[in-house]
Structure formats: structure tokens, C-alpha cells
């Protein structure tokens, strides 16, 4: 990085005094956002930054921590600090449940992994009969105070990266006695094939998408770096009679997932 680009003033544009760690972080942020520091580029060491700013090493360390929390750098212990290199997005389109993809034998997620040359897989966390949350019970018209739902919890992996935490709720009267209770759903069309055999073919679906900070449990399961948010997607499937028969909550890494929708305006 060009030394002349580093600011030497500890005074902000509004006239206030910045903490030394914030001043270092702001200067590095400006260099990253301007393109002077590029993705994957190694930043100066704590020792070099401390000397350049006349600060202590722990001040430089705090500046790096601020940048990591903002998702701008990756701290690789033993190697250094690098400008964050965004991973290719898993792009899931509004046509991902189309029957045109049936012959591939792959789920929408595995299809997208294949496009990127990644090995997709599922890690089953739990399969149980339980009480659904109020929101789920209301959507699926099942009792919230009874064990009225099959609940499947999974982690979706793309290569070495856990990218989605997925919880699926299906009314127990639909799921009971089916392969949905097994870790590996052997139906050639997966979960949706089993549901079709039970008389519920997906005709439409509705998705509600919000962005939020990850919970500690999600950070652990998805191995999230500090500062990475998640997309919280609530997906409801409706059958040919307009009945909701399945609700799945996808918690997706926002740094590795994109949702593409094509909508016809009537």
C-alpha cells in the first residue's frame, strides 16, 4: 500500500477526535473501498502499522478486529491479515423447483453446487416429531400445543463450506409412515417426490426473505466470520388445491448466497 495515502490526522471530517484504532481502521477501509488494496492482498503487519502511526501493537490489532467485524478483512492466524475475497455466490432462482430439472436427479441446491463444480452434501442434525412454532402452526393449520409436525434439521454444504441451515416442518399426518423419517430420503425426487405421492404436488410457493445478524448457534454451524449476516428465508409450499403442506426455514450465509426471482407483472 502506498504510504503517502495513509492519513496522519487524528481528527475526523466532523471535527471530532477518533480513537487511534478507529483512525487506522478508517484509513485501511478507505484504501480497500477505493481499490488501492484489492481482494486477497495482504495488509501491513501489526508491527508495521504500529510504527507507521506511532501506536501500540494492540492498537493495530484492534483496528484489524474492527475491519474483520465489518467483513472487510480475513485474519489468518500465523499468516497475516488479508483483504476479504468474496466467495462465489450460490445463486438460487425462482425456477429452482421446476419439473424441467427432475431428470437430473439432483435437488435445487445440488444442481447449483454442480454448476460451480462443488460437491454438495447434507448433514442431518435431527429428525423428530415435535411441536411446531406458532408461526409454523398457523401457516400449516396444525396445533402448536401438540407434536403435530415432522421436523427435519440439516446443514447444507458446498464443498468445504457450510452455507445453509435448513429446518423443514411437515404436518405429521402427511409425514407419518413415509421415507421422510429417514436420514436419506430414497425417493428419486427427494422430499418433494414423497409429498407428491401423498397427494401434495407443489403448484405454487411463497417466500419471505429478511436479512439479520446470525445467532451464536448459526455462527457455529455455518462457521461464520465476524460481521457476516444471514438471509432468513421462510418458504411455504402450496399444493394443487391451494393448501399449504410444507414449510422450510432456510438460514443462508449472506456472503455466499443469492436469490434470483423472475416475476411476471400482470
N, C-alpha and C positions, 0 to 999 in steps of 0.2 A: 504494500500500500504506500502511496506517495506521502511522505512525511509532511509535505507542505499543506496537504489537505486537512490535516488534523487541527482542530480549533484549539487555541490556547487560552481562551477566555472562559472563566467560570461563571459568567453572567448570561442568563437566558435572554431571549429576544424581548421578553416582557419586563426585563429589568430585575428579576429575582435571581437569587444565588442558588445554583444547583449543587447537589452533593457531588463530590469528586467521582464516585462510581457512576452516577447518572450522567455526568458530563462525558466520561469515557464511552459509556453505552450509547449516548446520543450521537457522538461523533462516528462511532462504528456503524450505527444504524444508518446514518446519512450516507456513508460510503457504500453500504450494501444496497440501499434503495436507489442510489444514483448509478449503480452498476460498476463502480470502481472496484468493489470487492464482488466477485462472481461466485455462483453456486459451486460448492466444493472447495473453494480456495481456503487455505489455512491462514488463520489470523495470527498476529504477533503473539508471542508468549506473554504470560503474566509478568515475567521479569522485564521484558522489553517495554510493555505498556506502562508498568510502574515507573521505569526510568524515564520514559518519554514525558510522562505527566507529573513527575516528581511526587509520586504517590506510593503508598504501601502496596505490596503484592496482593494482600487480601482485598484492597480496593479494586484492583483489576479483576480479581476473581469474582467479586460481587457484580461488576459490570458484565462479565460473561454470563453470570446467572440471570441477570435481567434480560439479556438478549435471548438466552435459551427459553426463558418463560414466555417470551414474545414469539417463539417459534422461528427465530431468525438464524440461530446457530445450533450446531450439534457439538456437544462436549464429549470427546472420546478420550477417556482417561488413559494416560500413557502415550497418546498420540498427539493430542492438541485440540484446538477448537477450530471448527470449520464452518464456513457459511453453509446454511442448510440447503441441501439439494432435494427438491421435491420429488417424491416418488410418482411414477405414472399412475394416473387415476384409474380405478375400476369404474368404468362408465356403464351404468345400468339404465337401459332405455325403457320407455313406456310400452314397448312391444315385447318385453322380455318373457312374457308368459304366452306368446303367440304359439299356436299349434305348428307353425312352419318350422319351428326348431325341434319338434318332437323326435324326428328321426335321428337326431344327433345322439340321443340317449343321455344328454347332459342337462343338468339344471341350468337356469339362467346364470347363476354365479359361476359354475364350472365352465360354461361357454365363454364368459368374459375372461376368465383366467386363461383359457386356451388361446384366445385372441392375443394375449400378451406373452404367450409362451411360458406361463407359470403353471405349476402343479397346484390345483385347488383341492382342498380336502375339508372335512368337517370333523370337529372334535365334539362328541356328545358329553355335555356336562351332567344332564339329568333327564329322566323321563318319568313322569309321575301323574297320578290322578290327584287333583287338588282344587282348592277354592280359587276362583279367578278374581283378579282385582275388580273393583266396582266398574271401572271404565270398560273392561272386557266383558263383564257380565251384562252390562247394559247393551253393548253392541251386539252380542251374540244371543241375547234374550235367554240367559241361563241364570240360575240362582247364584248369588255371590256368597251366601252363607252355607253352601253345600259343596262337596267335592264334585262339582259338575263339569269339570274341564280336564282334558288331557293337556299337560304342559310339557313341552319339549324345549330344552335349552341347549344351544350349540354355540361353538365358536367356529367361524369360517376363516380358513387360512388361504392366502395366496402366496405360494412359495413358502418363504420363511417368516411371513408377516401375518399375524392375526389381525384381520381387518373388520370383521363384523361380529358382534354378539347378538344372537338371534333367539327370541323366545316366541314359540308358537302355541296358541291356545285353540283347541278344537272341542266342541261340545262332546261330553263323554258318551252320550247316546249315539253319536256318529262314529267315534273312535273305538269304542269298545269292541274287542274281538278281532281287530284288524292288525295289519303289519305296522301300524303307526306306533305300536307299543314296543317295537323292536328298535335297537340302535341303528341297524342298517335296514332301511325300507327297500325291500327287494323288488317292488313293482317297477316295471320298465320305465314308467313315467313318474316315479317317485311318489312323494306325498300327495300331489295333486291327482295322480292316477288312482291311488287308493280312494280318495274322496270322490272321484268321478264314479268309481264302482259302487259307491254308497249313494249315488244319485245326486251328487253335487258337483256339476261341471262349472268351472269359472266362466261366467258370462261378462261380468264387469268387476272392477276393483276400485277401491278408494284409498288414497294415501294422504296422510297428514305428516308434514315434514317441518321440524324445527331444529335449530342449532343451539347447543348449550355446552357448558363445561362438562367434562367427564366426571363421573363419581369415582371414588377411590377403587371400588371393585372393578369398574370398567377400565380404569387406568392399568390395573394389574392384569386383567385378562387380555387387554388389547396392547399391552406393552407401550403405552403412550408416553411420549416425551412431554416434559412440562410445557404448558401453553397450547397443546393440541386439543381442540374441541371435538365434539361428536355430532353427527346428524342423527336425530331421533325420529325414526320413520315408523308410523303406525299404519300397517297395511291390513285392509279388510277385504276378503273375497266374498262376492255375491254370486249365487247360482242362477240358473236359467229362470227361476221363479222369483228372483229378486231377494232371496233370503241370504242373510249373512251366515256363513258356516265355518269361517276360519279367520282368526286374527293373528297376525305376526308382528312383533315389535323388533325392528332392526336397529341396533345401535351401531352406527358406522363411523369409522375413523374419517374425520373430515379432511385430513391431509391425503387420503388415499382413495376417496370415493366421490363419484359424481353421479348425479341423477339427471337423465335427459328425457324430456317429455315433448311429444308432438301432439298438439291439441287442435282439433278442428273447431273453428269458430262458426257457430250456427247463426 
